[in-house]
Amino acid sequence: LMINWCVLSFSLMRAGEMLPASSTDLVSKLSGGMDTSSTIAVLFALFLSTLVSTQTTENLSKIASGAVALLFLSFGSLLVPGLMNMNNDVMTTLLTEGKNADWYAAVGSAAPIILSTMVYQNIIPTVTKLLDFDRLKSRAAITIGSGIPLLM
């Protein structure tokens, strides 16, 4: 949970760099000369807080679904051109042996990455509540959902 807060704080503070210079000039004038990245971070945090506190669970679920769809579309827009420009066949690339001949050592070095993709502390309360605390449905959803990052 602490990692997520750190990532969110870092992302909010860097949000000001994504805006064009004209927007940062406007924010600087409106904030009375305060640091624009801090001002933008506070405004964005207020926007998110207002959005979350005024929406129903169903509307928040729709917003989250739209954000995930946008994430997958942006990932696909990066992946497809890269795959089209590959020199080798995709299957040849996937079947080529790695640099480490010892499979167990390779899995051991990748274990922290694999485990960090399976973040349970954020998703379990949400999933169980959405599935009306049904143990069998929750177990199936978490098991299937945990397999997706493992396959990626």
VOMAR-624804 format. One line per 8 residues: number of its first residue (from 1); their letters; for each residue x, y, z of N, C-alpha, C. Coordinates in Angstrom, 3 decimals. Each point is the difference from the previous one (the first is absolute). Example, Ala and Ser with C-alpha at 12.3 -4.5 7.8 and 13.67 -1.06 7.14 Angstrom:
BEGIN
1> as> 13.190 -5.690 7.800 -0.890 1.190 0.000 0.900 1.200 0.000; -0.350 1.050 -0.720 0.820 1.190 0.060 -0.770 1.090 0.730 .
END
This chain:
BEGIN
1> lminwcvl> 0.823 -1.189 0.000 -0.823 1.189 0.000 0.869 1.255 0.000; 1.103 -0.057 0.735 0.912 1.143 0.058 0.606 0.273 -1.377; 0.302 -1.046 -0.740 0.561 0.184 -1.340 -0.991 0.737 -0.885; -1.278 -0.361 0.101 -1.015 0.667 -0.822 -0.116 1.481 0.345; 0.065 0.335 1.290 -0.052 1.408 0.403 1.217 0.759 -0.521; 1.157 -0.634 0.043 1.213 0.659 -0.503 -0.087 0.240 -1.500; -0.488 -0.994 -0.721 -0.148 0.150 -1.448 -1.019 1.092 -0.319; -1.116 0.023 0.728 -1.020 1.019 -0.225 0.551 1.393 0.300 .
9> sfslmrag> 0.715 0.154 1.101 0.579 1.302 0.350 0.998 0.463 -1.054; 0.844 -0.917 -0.430 0.983 0.337 -1.031 -0.705 0.401 -1.297; -1.016 -0.748 -0.377 -0.720 0.296 -1.243 -0.715 1.341 0.074; -0.589 0.301 1.142 -0.674 1.281 0.145 0.983 1.163 -0.094; 1.158 -0.157 0.598 0.981 1.087 -0.046 0.572 0.189 -1.405; 0.042 -1.054 -0.795 0.526 0.107 -1.358 -1.074 0.383 -1.021; -1.250 0.133 0.437 -1.093 0.298 -0.924 0.179 1.354 -0.682; 0.607 0.951 0.691 0.180 1.330 -0.574 0.895 0.017 -1.220 .
17> emlpasst> 0.894 -0.971 -0.111 0.905 -0.038 -1.150 -0.696 -0.458 -1.276; -1.175 -0.595 0.125 -0.704 -0.500 -1.175 -0.819 1.087 -0.687; -0.268 1.075 0.694 -0.822 1.065 -0.566 0.846 0.950 -0.832; -0.600 0.584 -1.022 0.751 0.982 -0.796 0.376 1.233 0.820; 0.966 0.730 -0.497 0.505 1.176 0.720 -1.095 1.040 0.234; -0.927 0.135 -0.948 -1.064 0.985 0.165 -0.878 -0.336 1.192; -0.249 -1.289 0.244 -0.824 -0.398 1.146 0.732 0.268 1.301; 1.298 -0.278 0.035 0.748 0.236 1.231 0.112 1.489 0.288 .
25> dlvsklsg> 0.086 0.832 -1.042 0.015 1.444 0.218 -1.319 0.458 0.601; -1.107 -0.536 -0.495 -1.318 0.354 0.515 -0.131 -0.430 1.460; 0.433 -1.206 0.322 -0.066 -0.491 1.376 0.883 0.840 0.905; 1.167 0.403 -0.493 0.900 0.829 0.799 -0.640 1.347 0.312; -0.682 0.577 -0.983 -0.673 1.283 0.233 -1.151 -0.161 0.988; -0.778 -1.100 -0.153 -1.146 -0.213 0.883 0.421 -0.337 1.428; 1.150 -0.641 0.152 0.433 -0.418 1.336 0.849 1.053 0.686; 0.191 1.133 -0.630 0.765 1.068 0.628 1.494 -0.255 0.015 .
33> gmdtssti> 0.506 -0.717 -1.003 1.427 -0.233 -0.113 0.511 -1.220 0.744; -0.901 -0.799 0.535 0.441 -1.222 0.692 0.555 -0.989 -1.019; 0.646 -1.038 0.480 0.556 -1.042 -0.851 -1.123 -0.647 -0.806; 0.140 0.013 -1.322 -1.095 -0.479 -0.846 -0.210 -1.503 0.118; 1.076 -0.776 0.157 -0.199 -1.447 0.089 -0.748 -0.370 1.284; 0.283 0.691 1.087 -0.720 -0.258 1.254 -1.457 0.426 -0.118; -0.234 1.147 -0.618 -1.362 0.493 -0.169 -0.808 -0.947 -0.868; 0.596 -0.459 -1.097 -0.696 -0.924 -0.887 -0.255 -1.321 0.718 .
41> avlfalfl> 0.947 -0.464 0.800 -0.182 -1.245 0.746 -1.162 0.120 0.974; -0.085 1.125 0.701 -1.092 0.205 0.947 -1.334 0.084 -0.738; -0.047 0.720 -1.117 -1.240 0.109 -0.774 -0.437 -1.357 -0.537; 0.948 -0.795 -0.488 -0.335 -1.321 -0.515 -0.485 -0.913 1.124; 0.647 0.067 1.162 -0.431 -0.804 1.148 -1.406 0.409 0.447; -0.291 1.301 -0.014 -1.348 0.461 0.334 -1.023 -0.485 -1.019; 0.384 0.018 -1.276 -0.886 -0.510 -1.044 -0.307 -1.476 0.216; 1.037 -0.801 0.257 -0.213 -1.436 0.229 -0.831 -0.246 1.252 .
49> stlvstqt> 0.268 0.739 1.062 -0.763 -0.157 1.239 -1.460 0.335 -0.214; -0.264 1.080 -0.731 -1.373 0.385 -0.299 -0.680 -1.049 -0.858; 0.711 -0.502 -0.985 -0.564 -1.023 -0.876 -0.366 -1.255 0.777; 0.898 -0.465 0.840 -0.240 -1.237 0.744 -1.110 0.178 1.032; -0.037 1.150 0.657 -0.987 0.195 1.064 -1.400 0.299 -0.514; -0.147 0.409 -1.250 -1.329 0.349 -0.510 -0.598 -1.071 -0.905; 0.716 -1.051 -0.301 -0.502 -1.021 -0.909 -0.451 -1.240 0.760; -0.921 -0.729 -0.616 -0.421 -1.265 0.573 1.018 -1.077 -0.355 .
57> tenlskia> -0.118 -1.136 0.632 0.911 -1.104 -0.272 -0.106 -0.448 -1.453; -1.206 -0.014 -0.531 -0.194 -0.418 -1.387 0.659 0.979 -0.969; -0.142 1.298 0.251 0.634 0.996 -0.863 1.518 -0.060 0.088; 0.529 -0.206 1.211 1.443 -0.135 0.152 0.510 -1.241 -0.732; -0.801 -1.062 0.026 0.375 -1.213 -0.724 0.031 0.260 -1.503; -0.950 0.777 -0.497 -0.007 0.344 -1.430 1.209 0.870 -0.360; 0.332 0.939 0.872 1.159 0.856 -0.243 1.284 -0.839 0.002; 0.110 -0.910 0.958 1.182 -0.866 0.069 0.075 -0.913 -1.218 .
65> sgavallf> -1.139 -0.517 -0.442 -0.013 -0.856 -1.191 0.438 0.783 -1.237; -0.465 1.238 -0.113 0.428 0.840 -1.122 1.490 0.295 0.045; 0.527 0.237 1.203 1.435 0.259 0.139 0.825 -1.234 -0.360; -0.476 -1.179 0.388 0.709 -1.238 -0.348 -0.056 -0.238 -1.501; -1.156 0.253 -0.606 -0.106 -0.153 -1.454 0.958 0.959 -0.711; 0.092 1.227 0.482 0.936 0.967 -0.566 1.446 -0.455 0.187; 0.298 -0.585 1.152 1.341 -0.527 0.251 0.341 -1.116 -0.983; -0.932 -0.934 -0.208 0.251 -1.097 -0.935 0.131 0.505 -1.433 .
73> lsfgsllv> -0.806 0.984 -0.380 0.114 0.567 -1.350 1.351 0.675 -0.195; 0.450 0.734 1.002 1.300 0.659 -0.135 1.131 -1.025 -0.021; -0.135 -1.074 0.781 1.010 -1.055 -0.017 0.016 -0.683 -1.367; -1.177 -0.256 -0.547 -0.076 -0.618 -1.322 0.567 0.899 -1.084; -0.221 1.303 0.124 0.524 0.920 -1.012 1.519 0.070 0.028; 0.607 -0.361 1.122 1.455 -0.089 0.073 0.508 -1.380 -0.415; -0.763 -1.026 0.325 0.437 -1.368 -0.241 -0.087 -0.403 -1.466; -1.103 0.326 -0.647 -0.218 -0.458 -1.383 1.057 0.544 -0.961 .
81> pglmnmnn> 0.320 1.294 -0.007 1.063 0.457 -0.904 1.355 -0.638 0.315; 0.265 -0.249 1.265 1.249 -0.655 0.365 0.062 -1.421 -0.525; -1.112 -0.719 0.081 -0.034 -1.363 -0.520 0.133 -0.023 -1.524; -0.552 1.006 -0.654 0.072 0.050 -1.468 1.426 0.273 -0.476; 0.812 0.649 0.807 1.365 0.338 -0.385 1.040 -1.002 0.502; -0.452 -1.149 0.503 0.943 -1.020 0.460 0.672 -0.657 -1.191; 1.285 -0.287 0.144 0.731 -0.664 -1.076 -0.260 -1.498 -0.013; -0.154 -0.610 1.157 -0.231 -1.434 0.101 -1.479 -0.298 0.169 .
89> dvmttllt> -0.350 -1.252 -0.228 -1.346 -0.465 0.270 -0.248 0.071 1.512; -1.226 0.312 0.403 -0.323 0.146 1.418 0.257 -1.307 0.745; -0.429 -1.119 -0.563 0.180 -1.280 0.673 1.483 -0.364 0.118; 0.796 0.344 -1.005 1.436 -0.254 0.082 0.615 0.795 1.143; -0.418 1.226 0.136 0.506 0.844 1.076 -0.410 -0.538 1.360; -1.262 -0.437 0.111 -0.478 -0.505 1.281 0.639 -1.331 0.382; 0.344 -0.817 -0.983 0.575 -1.317 0.276 1.516 0.011 0.132; 0.623 1.151 -0.270 1.453 0.101 0.139 0.374 -0.063 1.476 .
97> egknadwy> 1.022 -0.789 0.295 0.423 -0.134 1.387 0.562 1.314 0.517; -0.169 0.203 1.293 0.531 1.195 0.624 1.487 -0.127 0.265; 0.544 0.991 0.665 1.432 0.023 0.278 0.373 -0.932 1.147; -0.959 -0.275 0.876 0.284 -0.827 1.166 -0.422 -1.433 -0.292; 0.947 -0.923 0.017 -0.300 -1.397 -0.300 -0.711 -0.681 1.166; 0.194 0.481 1.214 -0.633 -0.592 1.168 -1.393 0.609 0.177; -1.035 -0.794 -0.277 -1.379 0.484 0.020 -0.399 0.442 1.404; 0.406 -0.749 1.023 -0.376 0.333 1.373 0.630 1.319 0.449 .
105> aavgsaap> 1.220 0.261 -0.425 0.643 1.269 0.350 -0.698 1.163 -0.693; -0.444 -0.217 -1.232 -0.704 1.054 -0.731 -1.335 0.316 0.663; -0.721 -1.041 0.415 -1.277 0.218 0.687 0.244 0.680 1.348; 1.058 -0.376 0.670 0.321 0.623 1.285 0.294 1.483 -0.125; 0.686 0.382 -1.068 0.286 1.424 -0.178 -1.226 0.773 -0.468; -0.950 -0.679 -0.642 -1.216 0.671 -0.460 -1.115 -0.036 1.035; 0.164 -0.761 1.059 -1.057 -0.165 1.001 -0.482 1.319 0.613; 0.871 0.941 0.362 -0.524 1.259 0.555 -0.888 0.758 -0.986 .
113> iilstmvy> 0.350 -0.044 -1.261 -0.821 0.695 -1.004 -1.341 -0.693 -0.149; 0.030 -1.321 -0.065 -1.242 -0.761 -0.146 -0.906 0.230 1.198; 0.562 -0.040 1.200 -0.811 0.184 1.201 -0.526 1.421 0.136; 0.763 0.982 -0.450 -0.483 1.382 0.108 -1.136 0.282 -0.972; -0.131 -0.798 -1.058 -1.131 0.184 -0.908 -1.285 -0.569 0.569; 0.130 -0.829 0.996 -1.178 -0.601 0.628 -0.323 0.733 1.299; -0.403 1.233 -0.094 -0.259 0.827 1.172 -1.396 -0.309 0.522; -0.029 -0.675 1.147 -1.282 -0.430 0.550 -0.641 1.012 0.941 .
121> qniiptvt> 0.805 0.766 0.722 -0.556 0.816 1.063 -0.959 1.063 -0.508; 0.099 0.387 -1.273 -0.898 1.020 -0.524 -1.274 -0.586 -0.583; 0.085 -1.172 -0.552 -1.099 -0.507 -0.805 -0.954 -0.901 0.770; 0.470 -0.713 0.990 -0.858 -0.982 0.675 -1.230 0.639 0.654; 0.133 1.088 0.765 -1.219 0.586 0.581 -0.995 0.467 -1.055; 0.496 0.566 -1.084 -0.890 0.487 -1.052 -0.700 -1.151 -0.705; 0.745 -1.034 -0.342 -0.579 -1.142 -0.712 -1.038 -0.705 0.865; 0.338 -0.235 1.267 -0.955 -0.708 0.851 -1.275 0.812 0.224 .
129> klldfdrl> 0.125 1.312 0.090 -1.200 0.831 0.165 -0.840 -0.005 -1.274; 0.653 0.104 -1.171 -0.742 -0.011 -1.260 -0.706 -1.332 -0.240; 0.552 -1.079 0.538 -0.601 -1.331 -0.172 -0.855 -0.392 1.205; -0.445 0.988 0.758 -0.881 -0.198 1.156 0.565 -0.985 1.010; 1.310 0.018 0.186 0.698 -0.804 0.996 -0.228 -1.502 -0.183; -0.286 -0.402 -1.241 -0.135 -1.429 -0.317 1.409 -0.589 -0.107; 0.299 -0.973 0.869 1.349 -0.537 0.083 0.433 -0.704 -1.281; -0.866 -0.786 -0.593 0.370 -0.748 -1.202 0.230 0.929 -1.193 .
137> ksraaiti> -0.879 0.984 -0.165 0.166 0.956 -1.106 1.268 0.832 0.192; 0.234 0.420 1.245 1.190 0.810 0.278 1.274 -0.798 -0.247; 0.014 -1.234 0.435 1.177 -0.844 -0.204 0.262 -0.209 -1.493; -1.058 -0.271 -0.762 0.174 -0.205 -1.442 0.495 1.273 -0.680; -0.585 1.147 0.358 0.402 1.260 -0.620 1.448 0.342 0.322; 0.420 -0.209 1.235 1.369 0.331 0.395 0.990 -0.973 -0.625; -0.357 -1.272 -0.067 0.899 -0.990 -0.614 0.184 0.278 -1.484; -1.084 0.232 -0.704 0.088 0.292 -1.440 0.703 1.333 -0.232 .
145> gsgipllm> -0.358 1.004 0.798 0.631 1.311 -0.150 1.476 -0.001 0.322; 0.430 -0.865 0.920 1.422 -0.087 0.329 0.793 -0.701 -1.089; -0.660 -0.835 -0.757 0.685 -0.694 -1.086 0.305 0.891 -1.182; -0.759 1.063 -0.166 0.218 0.888 -1.152 1.363 0.668 0.042; 0.423 0.638 1.120 1.370 0.558 0.005 1.069 -1.061 -0.132; -0.270 -1.196 0.514 0.976 -1.074 -0.113 0.209 -0.382 -1.465; -1.077 0.018 -0.787 0.106 -0.311 -1.423 0.656 1.123 -0.801; -0.129 1.226 0.495 0.582 1.126 -0.721 1.502 -0.038 0.126 .
END
